[in-house]
Amino acid sequence: MSSAQSVQVRVTRRFSASPERVFDAWLNPEMVGQWMTGPTVRDEEVLRLAIDPRVGGKFSFFVRRAGEEIDHVGTYLEIDRPRRLVFTWHIDKEGDELSRVTVEITPRDTGCELTLTHEMDAKWADYASRTEQGWATMIDVLVRVLAQG
């Protein structure tokens, strides 16, 4: 996907937690279940969370939402703990078209700053605002979960 044929959404948040804790929350199924999926984020039931946290490893976040089963799947392209995580992202029912998510974590005096960039084909431009809001909601929940310890 070239940048001329893509649209990007970006979300940035500050955390009081260490870069390592924030990074690890992306690769631990128990943590993912607390902030990315399930009733803490939206009205859905988590059916299965599977993560193979290595370059080339795959993940599957399988949920039931409004009676529909949805499998968010992807492959890890880069894992540079605690600085950078890059993975593909798509919904299994939508075929093989992939988008790309980059998570960059920068240490700060008190915690860190996370910037997520989701790059998708331009044909999904109408969904950019919804995608940005979805990531913002999830990352806001992550901020709260990590602040609680």
Buried (B, 14 or more C-beta within 10 A) or exposed (E): BEEEEBBBBEBEBEBEBBBEBBBBBBBEBEBBBBBBBBEBBBEBEBBEBBBEBEEEBBBBBBBEEEEEEBBBBBBBBEBEBBBBBBBBBBEEEEEEEBBBBBBBBBEEEEBBBBBBBBBBBEEBEEEBEEBBEBBBBBBBBBBEBBEEE
